[in-house]
Amino acid sequence: MQLANWACAYGGAQSQGIIRQVPDDFVVNEIQSFEHSGVGEHAFVLIEKVSENTDYVARMLARFAGVRQRDVSYAGLKDRHARTTQWFSVWLPGKPDPDWTELNCETIKVLQATRHSKKLKRGSLAGNQFNIRIRDWVGDKSVVEEQLLRIKSGGVPNYFGEQRFGRDGANINRALALFAGEKVSRNQRSIYLSAARSYLFNHILSTRVIDKTWNKALLGDILMFDGSHSFFKVDGLDESILSRVAALDLHPTAVLWGSGETQVTEAVATLEQQVVSQFSELAYGLVGFGVEQDRRVLRSCIKELQWQFVSENNLELSFTLGVGCYATSLLKEIVRLS
């Protein structure tokens, strides 16, 4: 199954360029959502990594500290082909910290270490700050700057990034094989299930982008508060709701498919069901594996967005995204990457 060319909200990319020629072209810094207490059974280590994936660093920490791999945790996966900073927690009950600086090497640097009473859970972060350089950029500056101004004020469609689906969408085909009875490891199963319902979500979102309703409240919608997972159903469209959606305080959502009754009604329910029914193997497979329905916002707010042309053909972007949002959702709106 091939990945679709999901719809853009601002006319589509009118320029082209290259990213990740070197790791410093793509810099990601994790933003913590809580303060460390300085005491407790869990060592917290802030690591800068270059061209290494998160799981590899977690395994390395486990070996170095002499603990099980499951005793090392992190808030989220970070790009490999980049320079990234993120926190890891290591459960060391009754044990002193080793000299974490002994881990320092060409691709890994320990920036800080402290303690906390609880481990670092998945998703326990406020967001990520990005600094991205687009090299060999070719296009009309006035067009891309107009798009960036609109993105700054209105956000972008909150697509799952292509990395969720594997190379050439391979994780979708592996999900279909899983649903057909193929045996895989627990970790692989989680990856393929996530890819399957992300794929359905992106198709629903793309349909609403085409309909120009991805950033508007519809009767029967489920709206989610910005920066929260709290939501409510829209039984009536009054001025208060419409203005809060326009102000980016509330966002429409789409289903993350699984078992359970749909929460939306009216035209929204019809739209979601029509899209999901086109991919019945994925939909039935998710239900069969006991995945429960959830909701995800259709819009990603791009905070602190700044840009500059550091030379005629090099565009630099700086911005902050919330948890679970992808930088590629912004990039696809403005540039075709080669």
N, C-alpha and C positions, 0 to 999 in steps of 0.2 A: 504494500500500500504506500503510495507516494504522498509526501507532504504537499498540502495545498499552498497556493500563493494567497495567503489570507489578506483581506482588504485593508487598505490604508485609509486614514481619516482625513489627511491633509493633501490630497492630490497625488500621493505617491512620491517615491524618491525621484528627484530631478537631477541628481548629481551622482558621482561615483568616486570611489576611493578605496584605500586599503587600511586595515587595522592590524594590530598585533605583529608588525614586522619585527619588533623587539618587545620584551616584556614590559618596558616602561611606557609603551604606547597604550597600555590598558592597566590602570591602577585602581584597585578596589580596597577600601578601608571599611572594616566592619564598625558599626555604631552600636555600642552596648545599650541595653534597655534598663540596667540596674547598676547600682554601686556595689563593689565588693566589700565585704565586711572586714577583710584582713585576717580573719581567723576561721578555722573550721577544718574538716577532713579533706576538703577538695582543694588541690593546688590549681590555680588559674594561671595559664601561661599565654602571653600575647606573642604571637610569632608572625614575622614577615617571611613570606615564602616567594620564591621566584621559579616559575616553570616546574612547580610540583603540585600534585593534587592533594586535596584535603585528607582523603583516606590514607594516603601514603604517610603524611605527617603524623596522623593519629597512630598508625602502626609503629612508627619510629618512636614516638613518645612512650608507647606502652613497653616496647623493648628496653628503652633507656631507663625507665622508672621501675622495671621489673614487675609490671602489673599485667592483668588480662586486658585484651583489646577492648572489651566491653566496659572497662573502668575508665576509658578515655572517651570524652564526648566533646561535641562542638555544636554551635547553633545552626550552621548551614554549610553547604558546599560552596567553595570558591573556585573561580576559573583557574585552570592550570596554566594556560598560556598568558600569564599576566604577572604583575607584582601585586600581591595581596597581603593584608594583615587581618588576622582573626584570632580570637581567643579559643583555647582548648582547656578543658578541665580534666584533672587526673586525680582519681580517688586514692588518697594516701592516708588511711586511718591509722593514727598512732605512729606515723613515719615522718621523718624530716624531709624537707625538699632536697633532692639531689642538686648538684651545680648545673642548673639548666643551661648555662652559657657553654658547657661542653658540647652542646648540640650545634653550636654555630659552625656554619660551613659556607661554601660559595652560594648555595641556594636557600639556606635557612638561617634566620637570625632571631634570637630571643630578645624581645624588646622590653618585656616587663614580666614579673611574676608576683603573685599575691595568693591569698587564701580566701575561701568562702565556705559557708556552711552547707550549701547545696550544689549539686552538679549542674553543669551547663546543659540545658535541654534544647532540643531542636526547636528552632523558631524563636528562641529567647534573645532577640536582638531588636533594636529600634529601626534598623535599616542598613543601607550600604551607601558609601560615598564614592563616586566614580570620577576619574580623570582619564579621558580618552583622547588620543591623537589620531586623526584620520589623515594619512599620508597620500600623496599623489592625488589630492582632491581635484576634481574637475567638475565645473558646473557654473550656474549663475548665482553669484553671491546674494543678490537681492531676493531671489526666490527662496534660497535656503534660510536666510535670515527672517523672512516673513513666516516661513514654516516654524522656525524655532520660537518666534514671538507667540504664535498661536499655541504651540505646545506648552510654552511656559505658563500661559494663562488658562489653558483648557485640558492639559494632560494628554495622554495617549491611550489607545486601546491596550488593555492589560493582557496581552497574549503571553502564553507560556513560550519561552525561548526554544529555538530549534534544538539546543543541546538536550532538552528534556526527551527528545524523540530518538536520539542516537544518530549515527551517520546515515544519511539518506532515509531517515524515518525507520530504521531497522527495528527499533523497539516496538513499533506498532505491529509489525509482522511477527515479532517474537511474542507479543501479547496474544495475537490470534493463535499462534502455535500452543501457547499455554492454555488457552481456552479450549483447544482441541485435545488436550490431555498430555501435552509434553511436560516432563518433569524438570523443574529448575530449582535452584537454591532459594532460600527464603529471601536473600537480598535481591536476587534477580527478579523474583516474583514481585517484590515491592516496586522495583524500577519499572517493570512492564505494566503493572496495574496503574501506576501514576501516569505513565505515558498514554495509556488508553483513555483515561478520563480527561487528561489535558487536551488530547486530540479532539474529543467531543466538545469540550469547552471552547477551544479556539474556533471551531466551526460555528458554534452558536454566536460567539462574539463577532466573527466576520460577517455573519448574516445581519446582525444589528448595526454594524458599521455601514454596510451597504444600504440599509434602511434609514441610516442617519438617526438611530435611536440609542446608540451605545452610551451616550452621555445625557440621555433624557429619561425622566421617569414616565413609565406607562402604567395605566390602570392594571392592577393585578401583579405588578412588579414586587420584588423584595428589594428594599433599599438597605444599604449598610452604611454605618457611620464611618467617616474618614478616620483611618488609623485604629479601627476597632473591628472586632468580629460580631458586634451587636447589630441586629437588623430587625426590620419590621415590614409587614406587608402593606402595600398601598391599596387601600379600599376607596380612596377618593383623592383626586388631584386638586389641592388647594394652593393658593399663592405661596404659602409658607413652604410647602414641600418643593415646589418648582424653583423658588428662589434659593433654597438651600442646596439643591442639586446644581444649579447654575454657579453657586459660590464654592463648589467642590467640598461642601460639608457632608453631603450625602451622595452615594453612588448607586446606580442600578447594578444588579448582579445577574449571574447566570449559574445554572446548575453545574456542579461537579458530580457526574452521574454515579448512581449506585442504587442500592435498595432503599425503599421508603417511598412514601407518598410525596408527589410534587407539592411544593409550597406556593407556587405561583398559580395565577388564574387568568382568565380572559385571554386576550391575544398573545400574551407572553407565554402562557402554558402551551398554546397551540404552536407557536414558533419553536419552542424548545423541543416539543415532542416530534415535530416534523423533521428537525435536523437530526435528532438522535435516531429516529427510525431509519434514516439513510445508512446507519452503521450499526445495524441490529446485532451483528456478531460481537462487536465491542460492548454494546450496551448489556446484552444478556450475559456476556462473560463476566463483566464487573459485578452484576447482581449475583451471579452464581458463586463468586468468590467472596461474597459477604461484604463488599465495599459499601459503605453507607453514603447516602447523598449528603452533599454540603453545598455551600454557596461561595462564590468568589466574585469580587467586584469586577466590573467591566472596564473600569477606568483606572489608570495609574497616574497619580499626581507626580509631576517632575519638579522637585523642590530645589531651590538655590541654583537654578539653571543659568549658566554663563557660557559664553563662547567667544572665541577670538581666532582670527586668522593670523597665526604667528609668521606665516610667509604666504606667498601667493597660492601655494598648493598644499598647505598644511593647516587643517582646522582642528582646534582643541575645544573639547567640551568638558564641563565640570557640572555635576549635579548629584542629587541625593534621591534614592528610591526607597520605598517602604519594603517590608518583609515580603518575599515571594514575588517581587517584581523584577523584570528583566531589562537590562540596558539595551538589548537587541530590539525591544519594542519601540524604543525611541529611534534607534539608528535606522530601522527599516522605513521610517517615515521620511527620512531626509537623504539617505545615501544608499546606492547599490554597492555592495561590498564585493570585491574581487580577490 
